[in-house]
Amino acid sequence: MEKLIEEGYVLYNGQKAKASIKLKSGDHINLIEKEAEVLDVKGEDIPLDIVFEDEDLLVVNKPRGMVVHPAPGHYTGTLVNAVIAHSGTSLSSINEFCVRELYTGLIKILPDYCLFVKMT
């Protein structure tokens, strides 16, 4: 929240907020929607331990400690960078909620495996 305040995305009674303000009854706080950062994720030649692959799915044994997807502080060297290089395509984001739920279920059964859905 402090970073959003510093970057001017929080208004206090219509003015840019300061982190040191003390809220009182009747004060108004507004959050300005911050545009999502678009990452240009590129494939990287990183060895993969492929457990299963067909035209729709890829199951990989994820090395311990390897970051799964690019995020602030980890834009390269991730499992997703390796999978993109291997598959030559972007990963499917269709029905992301279902994929995330399936992935969560797999973690409970197979803690070191990651499931990727390929675009067709």
N, C-alpha and C positions, 0 to 999 in steps of 0.2 A: 504494500500500500504506500509506503514511504517513497518508493521510486515513482509511482504514479503521481503522487503529490509534487515531487521534484520536477517531473516532466510536464506539469500543468494540466493533467487530466482530471483533477479534482477541484471543484469550485465550492467555496464556503460563502454562503449568502451572496452568490453571484460573482464573487471575486476569486482569483487564484488562491487556493488554500496554502497554508503553511503547516508544516508538521507539528509546530508547537501550539496550535490553537487549542483552546479549551471550549468544548461544546456546551451550549446552554439550551434550555428549553426554547423551542421556536426557531432554532437555527435550521438552515437548509443546506444539505450537502448534495451536490450533483456530481455524477461520474460521467466524463466524456468518453464515449466509446473509442477505444484505441484500435487502429487497424491491425489485423493479424499480420505478423511477419511471414512473408512467403519465402520458403527455403528452396533453393535450387539444388536438390539432392542429386548427386552424381554417383555413378557406380565406381567402386574401387576394387582392385584385384586383391581380395582378401580370401584366403582358403576357407572353404565351407565343409562342414561334416554333414553331408546330406543323408538323411534317414530314409526319406521317401520323396519321389517326384513323379508327377504325371503332367498332363497338359493343363490341369486346373490348379493343382496344389503343389506346394513345396514344404516339406517338413525338415527343419534343420536342428541339429544338436548345438545349442548356443554355448559357446565357451563361457565359463564363469568369469564375471567381471567385465564382459564385453557389453557396451551400451547397445540397446536394441535399435533405437531410431535417433536421427539427428535431433538435437535440442540445444538450447543455449548452453554453450560451454563444450558441446560435443557435436560439432558439425560434420566431422569426418571420422573414419575408422569404426563405423557402427555396423551392426549386422545388416541393416537395411541397405547401406552402401554396398556391401558384399553381395547381397541378393540381387540388387539392381544390375550389377556387373555380370552376375551369373545368368540372370534371366533375359537380359537385354531389353526389358520393358519396365514400366512403372508398376507399382503394386496396386491392386484394386482397392479403392476406397468405397466402393458401392456396398451399401448395407453395413457400414462401419460398426454400428452398434452390435449387430449379430456376430460379426467377426470378433469384436472385442470380447463379447460374452463367451464365444467358443474358445478363444484364446485363454480366458480366465479359467474355464473348465479344464482345459488341457493342462494348465499349470498345476492344478490340484492332482492330476493323474500322472503327468509326465513333466516334472519340474524343469528339466533342461531343454525341452523341445519348444520350438517356435513354429507356428503354422502361418504360411503366407498364401494368399489367394492371388492367382495370376489373372491379369486382364486377358480377355480373349477377343 
